[in-house]
Amino acid sequence: MIGSRSGSLEPPPRDGDGKKLALKAFQKVGLHEDDDVKYMLRGSKLRKVKSSKWKKDRQMKLQEDGLSIWYESRNKPPTFSVMDIQDIQEGHQSDVMTKHGGSFLQKRCFTIVFTGSRSSLDLVAASEEEGRCWVRGLKKLTGRVATMSQQDKIEHLIHQHLQKADKNNDNKISFKEMKNMLKMINLKVNDDYVNSIFQQCDKSKTNKLEEHEIEEFCKLLMHRPELEQIFQQFSGQEQTLTIEGLQHFLKEQKEMVTKENCSNIMQKYGLYDNGKLNQVLTFDGFMMYMLSPEGNIFNPDHEKVYQDMSQPLSHYFISTSHNTYLMEDQLGGPSSTEAYIRALLRGCRCVELDCWEGQNGEPIIYHGYTLTSKILFKDVITTIRDYAFTVSPYPVILSLENHCGKEQQTVMARHLKGILGNMLVTAPVDDKVLNELPSPEELKRKILIKGKKLKSGGSTAMQQEEATDECEEENVKNEKKNKKKLTRELSDLVIYCQSTHFQSFDQTWSRQVSHETSSFSETKAKRLIAENGFSFVVHNTLQLSKVYPLGSRVSSSNFNPQEMWNGGCQLVALNFQKPGMEMDLNKGKFRQNGRSGYILKPSFMRDRSVPFDPARPMEGSGLDRKQLIIDVITAQQLPKVNKDKKNSIVDPLVRVEIHGVPEDNATKKTKHIENNGFNPVWNESLSFTVSVPELTLIRFLVEDYDSSSSNDFIGQFTLPFTSVKEGYRHIHLLARDSAPLSPATLFVRVRIKSV
């Protein structure tokens, strides 16, 4: 992985300005002459802030490869990659800086927010100018990473490892250094093979590879014979791809085939060779095309909002978080506004707030009757206001579990209205009658409150039905002893998501009230889907249903959300902080439709006249059998599982999982390849039958084979069946916490046939 981690507490030494191999890696980034980046290369002593008492000086400096940052740390790997950075926050924006950074000028403060589960770094520079240099430099580097091609990233990776292999800093590579470098990039080969490569590149016969010979070695490592074979199939003896040949290839790829489209590809990817002038594509340009987003397995058209957003909220699956405030487990871990930031930046559209009585008249949020830490309600609402619409303009639902007395409920209502202002929905949209839920389009940039509501007659309703529902697995006895009356101020803020105890499907249809929302434990939801799936699907055409994990999941583990989506449940609440297959499925499902957090249900789950039962799909109601054939061809630049052991090299295998209605669930795998994580070759075909493709997710999982214990996770990628592009495709793998594993990829061929 670019920016690979080292174990030293001291930054790697530099060898003056003569470090040519480092410069080669840096030149791939293209910012080596930038003043801010040069400042970062010199390094700084920054103050890290964790609490009011924990504020310590730490060295930090950009490494010579241009994409790795060394950071003095005794608890975490001291080197992180610029590619792992999600955001750079200036001033006192983070939870830590808001609470504990007040003694420092805002212009000296900044926070590095990472993708995945790594905690943010809250830092204070010695001066305002130093702070500006780091913020500007980091933003330039992250911006450059976003525009780097896949080939640029691969070349950078190789030069980065060549720099590490050059132990004597002579800017040359010996035979021994080459062997060590191959181990670094996850490739173990016999000495005869290494020697043949070495001799092939050592044109000067000095027993050391010099600058131009090192470049030749890099080209050999990056050689993709499988892509070359495909190219030759369509280019013929001329070894160039004409517009006619490209049209033939695109037809095989099930792409749009027009002369204009082909000409655009020639113009775009001909920039990397001389083909642009002659309206032909050489192999270099073809490889760039295949490594671009246009060659990905995920349909690039689904990276933007492409679905109808004008239907009622009940017609959408909505990305939903459980106990959003928690960073770790359910019993003793920290609560933080950072958890809300992370969820919202992942496109989550329904977050949970467990509200309890706090000191000084201020309500707090934490997991009641546990040792989890507490945060102020008003701080959470401020954070939600600031981040609600950063990645998606569509409505956010605040699911309130209210355990406060009258006085602090009034404070809650005041904070909601005062902090959220016009974002907060306090009346029906356009004064419409509440006979149908409004659409995501109508509620753009609006925040809804989900909670209990007073009865229309004005009598005070006890609010504990919802609390009992969502706490039934946790501590119902405590709840029953401490019932609170609901105030009018808080009740009036509940418009479209009125929490109501579920009685029966018959009662739902006899009352026909769309703005009521019921909550179900995972066990209850599974039972209802198994016993009466059709009725549950129909119920969910009218009302929103929330499904939450059992209280016994104290480690914050998750249930399989696919089962709940099969029943049409919209608000399938998961512990976002817990990585694993369940969150892979959630992120994979909501990857589509511009990562907006809203996915339109299939038509057979929105039409009440269509009898869809996930256990028994039928013709005309979801059944549309397809044969899915996946040829697993190769992988590229897989990361090491055990980075601390130089000689540890992975034995990768690929597992393909199908998640959908019960009859579609299946798993198949390839054989494992020994001692090759750099460019393993499988050429194996895996075939599946899918009966309801519109509900199906495909998960590609790469593992390190172990004969004596369970396999180790290497990387994964999950996507909806309906977002799959056919043909030869690259799959860009993600880490366990969904951070990119760039430049690691799988190369596959996908075919879909009607059965």
RARAMO-V722430 format. One record per residue. N is the residue number from 1. SS is DSSP state (helix for helix, strand for strand, loop for the rest). PSI is psi in degrees with one decimal (NA if undefined). Layout:
[[N,SS,PSI] [N,SS,PSI]]
//
This chain:
[[1,loop,139.5] [2,loop,136.4] [3,loop,40.3] [4,loop,152.3] [5,loop,143.3] [6,loop,172.7] [7,loop,4.6] [8,loop,148.7] [9,loop,-4.7] [10,loop,144.3] [11,loop,144.4] [12,loop,139.7] [13,loop,150.0] [14,loop,153.4] [15,loop,56.9] [16,helix,-152.1] [17,helix,2.0] [18,helix,13.2] [19,loop,80.6] [20,helix,-37.4] [21,helix,-39.9] [22,helix,-42.2] [23,helix,-37.9] [24,helix,-45.1] [25,helix,-43.1] [26,helix,-37.6] [27,helix,-25.3] [28,helix,-26.1] [29,helix,-39.1] [30,loop,14.4] [31,loop,21.1] [32,loop,-15.7] [33,loop,2.0] [34,loop,135.5] [35,helix,-42.2] [36,helix,-40.1] [37,helix,-39.0] [38,helix,-37.8] [39,helix,-42.9] [40,helix,-33.5] [41,helix,-31.1] [42,helix,-24.6] [43,loop,160.3] [44,strand,155.7] [45,strand,108.4] [46,strand,152.4] [47,strand,123.2] [48,strand,134.3] [49,strand,126.2] [50,loop,-31.2] [51,loop,-176.1] [52,loop,-26.8] [53,loop,-25.6] [54,loop,97.4] [55,strand,108.5] [56,strand,147.7] [57,strand,137.2] [58,strand,135.8] [59,strand,143.4] [60,strand,135.5] [61,strand,147.4] [62,strand,136.8] [63,loop,167.2] [64,loop,-17.4] [65,loop,-12.3] [66,loop,-9.0] [67,loop,2.4] [68,strand,138.7] [69,strand,121.9] [70,strand,133.6] [71,strand,124.3] [72,loop,115.9] [73,loop,142.6] [74,loop,-2.4] [75,loop,-24.4] [76,loop,160.2] [77,loop,128.7] [78,loop,-3.8] [79,strand,127.9] [80,strand,159.1] [81,strand,142.7] [82,helix,-28.8] [83,helix,-16.8] [84,helix,-4.2] [85,strand,128.5] [86,strand,-36.6] [87,strand,151.9] [88,strand,114.4] [89,strand,128.1] [90,strand,145.0] [91,loop,-147.7] [92,loop,57.4] [93,loop,-34.7] [94,loop,166.9] [95,helix,-45.9] [96,helix,-46.6] [97,helix,-35.6] [98,helix,-41.4] [99,helix,-38.7] [100,helix,2.1] [101,loop,8.0] [102,loop,-24.2] [103,loop,-5.2] [104,loop,142.1] [105,loop,138.8] [106,helix,-37.7] [107,helix,-10.2] [108,helix,-11.9] [109,strand,142.6] [110,strand,158.0] [111,strand,131.9] [112,strand,116.2] [113,strand,129.1] [114,strand,153.6] [115,loop,161.1] [116,loop,-150.5] [117,loop,-2.7] [118,loop,135.1] [119,loop,150.1] [120,loop,156.8] [121,strand,117.3] [122,strand,116.8] [123,strand,149.0] [124,strand,124.0] [125,loop,160.9] [126,loop,-25.6] [127,loop,166.0] [128,helix,-39.6] [129,helix,-40.6] [130,helix,-41.9] [131,helix,-43.3] [132,helix,-40.0] [133,helix,-45.6] [134,helix,-43.0] [135,helix,-47.4] [136,helix,-44.9] [137,helix,-45.1] [138,helix,-40.3] [139,helix,-36.9] [140,helix,-42.9] [141,helix,-43.8] [142,helix,-34.8] [143,helix,-38.5] [144,helix,-41.2] [145,helix,-39.3] [146,helix,-23.2] [147,helix,-3.9] [148,loop,136.4] [149,loop,164.9] [150,helix,-38.5] [151,helix,-37.9] [152,helix,-43.0] [153,helix,-39.5] [154,helix,-45.3] [155,helix,-40.5] [156,helix,-44.0] [157,helix,-46.3] [158,helix,-45.5] [159,helix,-33.7] [160,helix,-43.9] [161,helix,-32.8] [162,helix,-40.3] [163,helix,-43.5] [164,helix,-34.1] [165,helix,-24.7] [166,loop,78.8] [167,loop,-36.0] [168,loop,6.8] [169,loop,37.1] [170,loop,7.0] [171,loop,24.5] [172,loop,158.1] [173,strand,119.7] [174,strand,172.9] [175,helix,-44.4] [176,helix,-41.2] [177,helix,-34.4] [178,helix,-43.9] [179,helix,-44.2] [180,helix,-38.1] [181,helix,-40.8] [182,helix,-36.6] [183,helix,-38.5] [184,helix,-37.6] [185,loop,15.8] [186,loop,39.8] [187,strand,123.0] [188,loop,119.7] [189,loop,161.6] [190,loop,162.7] [191,helix,-35.0] [192,helix,-41.7] [193,helix,-45.0] [194,helix,-41.9] [195,helix,-38.3] [196,helix,-39.6] [197,helix,-45.0] [198,helix,-46.7] [199,helix,-34.7] [200,helix,-34.1] [201,helix,-24.5] [202,loop,71.1] [203,loop,-30.9] [204,loop,-9.3] [205,loop,41.3] [206,loop,2.5] [207,loop,18.5] [208,strand,139.4] [209,strand,125.2] [210,loop,-172.4] [211,helix,-57.9] [212,helix,-28.2] [213,helix,-33.1] [214,helix,-39.6] [215,helix,-39.3] [216,helix,-41.0] [217,helix,-42.2] [218,helix,-42.0] [219,helix,-38.9] [220,helix,-41.8] [221,helix,-35.6] [222,helix,-1.7] [223,loop,133.3] [224,loop,84.4] [225,helix,-31.0] [226,helix,-36.4] [227,helix,-37.2] [228,helix,-38.4] [229,helix,-41.8] [230,helix,-43.8] [231,helix,-45.3] [232,helix,-31.8] [233,helix,-33.3] [234,helix,-12.6] [235,helix,-22.1] [236,helix,-156.9] [237,helix,-18.6] [238,helix,-18.3] [239,loop,22.8] [240,loop,149.9] [241,strand,114.6] [242,loop,173.1] [243,helix,-39.1] [244,helix,-44.4] [245,helix,-38.4] [246,helix,-38.5] [247,helix,-42.1] [248,helix,-42.9] [249,helix,-45.9] [250,helix,-34.3] [251,helix,-42.3] [252,helix,-31.7] [253,loop,-1.9] [254,loop,35.9] [255,loop,168.3] [256,loop,125.3] [257,loop,102.1] [258,loop,156.8] [259,helix,-35.0] [260,helix,-44.1] [261,helix,-43.6] [262,helix,-41.2] [263,helix,-38.7] [264,helix,-41.6] [265,helix,-42.7] [266,helix,-45.7] [267,helix,-41.4] [268,helix,-46.7] [269,helix,-6.0] [270,helix,-10.5] [271,helix,-19.4] [272,helix,4.6] [273,loop,-169.8] [274,loop,6.0] [275,helix,-20.8] [276,helix,-39.7] [277,helix,-28.3] [278,helix,7.0] [279,loop,40.9] [280,loop,162.5] [281,strand,123.6] [282,loop,177.4] [283,helix,-38.3] [284,helix,-44.0] [285,helix,-39.3] [286,helix,-42.5] [287,helix,-38.8] [288,helix,-40.0] [289,helix,-45.0] [290,helix,-27.1] [291,helix,-3.8] [292,loop,170.9] [293,helix,-27.0] [294,helix,-17.5] [295,helix,6.0] [296,strand,158.3] [297,loop,-28.2] [298,strand,129.1] [299,loop,114.7] [300,helix,-22.1] [301,helix,-22.6] [302,helix,-0.5] [303,helix,-14.3] [304,loop,166.6] [305,loop,119.2] [306,loop,-4.6] [307,loop,161.7] [308,loop,118.0] [309,loop,18.8] [310,loop,12.6] [311,loop,166.1] [312,strand,150.0] [313,helix,-33.4] [314,helix,-11.5] [315,helix,10.6] [316,strand,145.2] [317,strand,135.1] [318,strand,125.3] [319,strand,123.7] [320,strand,136.4] [321,strand,143.5] [322,loop,135.4] [323,loop,56.1] [324,loop,-30.8] [325,loop,-16.7] [326,strand,137.6] [327,loop,-23.2] [328,loop,-120.4] [329,loop,-178.9] [330,loop,-7.0] [331,loop,-38.6] [332,loop,6.5] [333,loop,172.9] [334,loop,147.3] [335,strand,143.8] [336,loop,146.8] [337,helix,-21.6] [338,helix,-32.2] [339,helix,-36.4] [340,helix,-40.0] [341,helix,-47.3] [342,helix,-44.4] [343,helix,-45.4] [344,helix,-36.3] [345,helix,-15.5] [346,loop,5.3] [347,loop,8.8] [348,loop,136.1] [349,loop,-2.8] [350,strand,113.9] [351,strand,157.5] [352,strand,141.1] [353,strand,111.0] [354,strand,107.0] [355,strand,128.6] [356,strand,163.2] [357,loop,130.5] [358,loop,177.5] [359,helix,159.8] [360,helix,30.1] [361,helix,8.3] [362,loop,119.8] [363,loop,151.1] [364,strand,166.9] [365,strand,126.4] [366,loop,176.1] [367,loop,104.6] [368,loop,145.0] [369,loop,25.5] [370,loop,179.9] [371,loop,13.9] [372,loop,148.8] [373,loop,167.6] [374,loop,144.1] [375,strand,155.1] [376,strand,137.9] [377,helix,-44.0] [378,helix,-32.1] [379,helix,-37.8] [380,helix,-43.6] [381,helix,-38.7] [382,helix,-43.2] [383,helix,-44.0] [384,helix,-42.8] [385,helix,-42.2] [386,helix,-26.1] [387,helix,-3.5] [388,loop,-39.6] [389,loop,26.3] [390,loop,-43.2] [391,loop,-14.3] [392,loop,135.9] [393,loop,-2.5] [394,loop,158.7] [395,loop,147.4] [396,strand,134.7] [397,strand,126.3] [398,strand,110.5] [399,strand,103.4] [400,strand,126.3] [401,strand,106.4] [402,strand,116.2] [403,loop,20.8] [404,loop,157.5] [405,loop,-179.9] [406,helix,-44.8] [407,helix,-46.2] [408,helix,-20.9] [409,helix,-39.1] [410,helix,-40.0] [411,helix,-42.6] [412,helix,-47.9] [413,helix,-39.7] [414,helix,-42.8] [415,helix,-42.8] [416,helix,-45.8] [417,helix,-40.5] [418,helix,-39.5] [419,helix,-42.2] [420,helix,-25.8] [421,helix,-129.5] [422,helix,-12.8] [423,helix,-31.6] [424,strand,128.8] [425,loop,116.3] [426,loop,0.0] [427,loop,158.6] [428,loop,142.2] [429,helix,127.3] [430,helix,27.6] [431,helix,28.2] [432,loop,150.8] [433,loop,144.2] [434,loop,56.8] [435,loop,-9.9] [436,loop,141.7] [437,loop,144.9] [438,loop,173.2] [439,strand,162.4] [440,loop,-35.1] [441,loop,-42.2] [442,loop,-26.1] [443,loop,19.9] [444,loop,133.4] [445,loop,30.4] [446,loop,153.8] [447,strand,128.1] [448,strand,149.1] [449,strand,127.3] [450,strand,122.7] [451,strand,-175.0] [452,loop,156.7] [453,loop,142.8] [454,loop,150.1] [455,loop,149.9] [456,loop,-25.2] [457,loop,-10.0] [458,loop,-12.2] [459,loop,155.5] [460,loop,117.9] [461,loop,139.8] [462,strand,137.1] [463,loop,11.2] [464,helix,-2.3] [465,helix,-46.5] [466,helix,-44.8] [467,helix,-38.8] [468,helix,-40.8] [469,helix,-55.3] [470,helix,-9.0] [471,helix,11.1] [472,loop,-24.4] [473,loop,-0.4] [474,loop,-72.1] [475,loop,66.9] [476,helix,-35.1] [477,helix,-44.1] [478,helix,-38.2] [479,helix,-43.2] [480,helix,-28.5] [481,helix,-20.7] [482,loop,44.8] [483,loop,137.6] [484,loop,148.6] [485,strand,142.4] [486,loop,137.2] [487,loop,155.0] [488,helix,-38.7] [489,helix,-43.5] [490,helix,-38.9] [491,helix,-39.1] [492,loop,-15.8] [493,loop,-7.4] [494,loop,110.2] [495,loop,-57.2] [496,loop,-12.7] [497,strand,65.8] [498,strand,115.0] [499,strand,123.0] [500,loop,137.0] [501,loop,129.6] [502,loop,130.3] [503,loop,-58.3] [504,loop,161.6] [505,helix,-35.6] [506,helix,-41.0] [507,helix,-38.9] [508,helix,-45.7] [509,helix,-21.9] [510,helix,-28.6] [511,helix,-31.1] [512,loop,50.2] [513,loop,110.1] [514,loop,-26.5] [515,loop,7.0] [516,strand,144.6] [517,strand,131.2] [518,strand,150.0] [519,strand,140.9] [520,strand,136.9] [521,strand,159.9] [522,helix,-36.2] [523,helix,-40.3] [524,helix,-41.8] [525,helix,-44.4] [526,helix,-40.6] [527,helix,-43.9] [528,helix,-39.4] [529,helix,-40.2] [530,helix,-39.1] [531,helix,-32.0] [532,helix,57.5] [533,helix,-42.2] [534,helix,-45.8] [535,helix,-35.8] [536,helix,-42.3] [537,helix,-43.8] [538,helix,-43.0] [539,helix,-40.5] [540,helix,0.9] [541,helix,-22.4] [542,helix,-48.8] [543,loop,160.8] [544,strand,140.4] [545,strand,132.8] [546,strand,133.9] [547,strand,130.5] [548,strand,156.0] [549,loop,155.6] [550,loop,146.6] [551,loop,-19.7] [552,loop,-8.3] [553,loop,66.4] [554,loop,-21.2] [555,loop,6.1] [556,loop,25.9] [557,loop,166.8] [558,loop,157.5] [559,loop,169.0] [560,loop,112.7] [561,helix,-20.9] [562,helix,-38.9] [563,helix,-36.8] [564,helix,-38.1] [565,helix,-34.0] [566,helix,-29.5] [567,loop,5.5] [568,loop,7.1] [569,loop,130.8] [570,loop,-46.3] [571,strand,81.4] [572,strand,101.5] [573,strand,124.3] [574,strand,156.1] [575,loop,99.8] [576,loop,-22.4] [577,loop,-4.9] [578,loop,105.5] [579,loop,158.9] [580,loop,-177.9] [581,helix,-39.9] [582,helix,-44.1] [583,helix,-28.8] [584,helix,-43.0] [585,helix,-42.3] [586,helix,-47.2] [587,helix,-35.3] [588,helix,-41.9] [589,helix,-43.9] [590,loop,9.5] [591,loop,-29.8] [592,loop,176.0] [593,helix,44.0] [594,helix,22.3] [595,helix,36.3] [596,loop,-12.0] [597,loop,-0.5] [598,strand,125.6] [599,strand,121.4] [600,strand,129.4] [601,loop,155.5] [602,loop,154.2] [603,helix,-34.1] [604,helix,-7.5] [605,helix,-0.3] [606,loop,-20.6] [607,loop,112.7] [608,loop,-15.4] [609,loop,-8.2] [610,loop,119.2] [611,loop,79.0] [612,loop,125.3] [613,loop,117.0] [614,loop,-25.2] [615,loop,-20.6] [616,loop,67.1] [617,loop,142.7] [618,strand,163.8] [619,strand,134.3] [620,loop,-6.6] [621,strand,58.6] [622,strand,-28.6] [623,strand,121.7] [624,loop,75.9] [625,loop,133.0] [626,strand,148.2] [627,strand,124.3] [628,strand,119.1] [629,strand,120.7] [630,strand,113.9] [631,strand,110.2] [632,strand,110.4] [633,strand,-65.4] [634,strand,173.4] [635,strand,161.4] [636,strand,132.3] [637,loop,49.5] [638,loop,143.2] [639,loop,158.0] [640,loop,144.8] [641,loop,-43.4] [642,loop,91.0] [643,loop,-18.4] [644,loop,-19.5] [645,loop,112.2] [646,loop,-37.5] [647,loop,2.5] [648,loop,116.4] [649,loop,138.3] [650,loop,155.0] [651,loop,82.2] [652,strand,146.0] [653,strand,160.9] [654,strand,128.4] [655,strand,129.8] [656,strand,124.4] [657,strand,137.8] [658,strand,123.5] [659,strand,121.7] [660,loop,-142.3] [661,loop,159.2] [662,helix,-41.9] [663,helix,-13.3] [664,helix,-19.4] [665,loop,126.1] [666,strand,156.6] [667,strand,134.2] [668,strand,155.3] [669,strand,161.4] [670,loop,174.6] [671,loop,166.4] [672,loop,150.0] [673,loop,125.8] [674,loop,134.8] [675,loop,41.9] [676,strand,100.6] [677,loop,-1.7] [678,loop,-46.2] [679,loop,56.6] [680,loop,149.3] [681,strand,127.7] [682,strand,-54.8] [683,strand,51.2] [684,strand,147.8] [685,strand,129.3] [686,strand,130.2] [687,strand,139.5] [688,strand,152.0] [689,strand,126.6] [690,strand,123.8] [691,loop,-32.5] [692,loop,79.1] [693,helix,-28.0] [694,helix,-12.9] [695,helix,3.2] [696,loop,139.9] [697,strand,145.6] [698,strand,126.2] [699,strand,120.3] [700,strand,120.7] [701,strand,125.8] [702,strand,128.1] [703,strand,156.0] [704,strand,112.9] [705,loop,136.8] [706,loop,119.8] [707,loop,-21.6] [708,loop,-11.3] [709,loop,-175.5] [710,loop,150.3] [711,loop,151.0] [712,strand,142.2] [713,strand,133.8] [714,strand,-52.7] [715,strand,166.7] [716,strand,163.8] [717,strand,132.4] [718,strand,139.7] [719,strand,159.3] [720,strand,146.9] [721,helix,-39.5] [722,helix,-8.7] [723,helix,4.8] [724,strand,133.7] [725,loop,133.5] [726,loop,167.7] [727,strand,-162.0] [728,strand,123.4] [729,strand,149.0] [730,strand,145.1] [731,strand,116.9] [732,strand,113.6] [733,strand,153.4] [734,strand,152.5] [735,loop,177.0] [736,loop,-35.1] [737,loop,15.2] [738,loop,7.2] [739,loop,146.7] [740,strand,141.9] [741,strand,28.2] [742,strand,135.6] [743,strand,27.4] [744,strand,130.1] [745,strand,158.3] [746,strand,148.8] [747,strand,122.1] [748,strand,166.9] [749,strand,131.0] [750,strand,130.8] [751,strand,137.4] [752,strand,125.8] [753,strand,144.3] [754,strand,141.8] [755,loop,NA]]
//
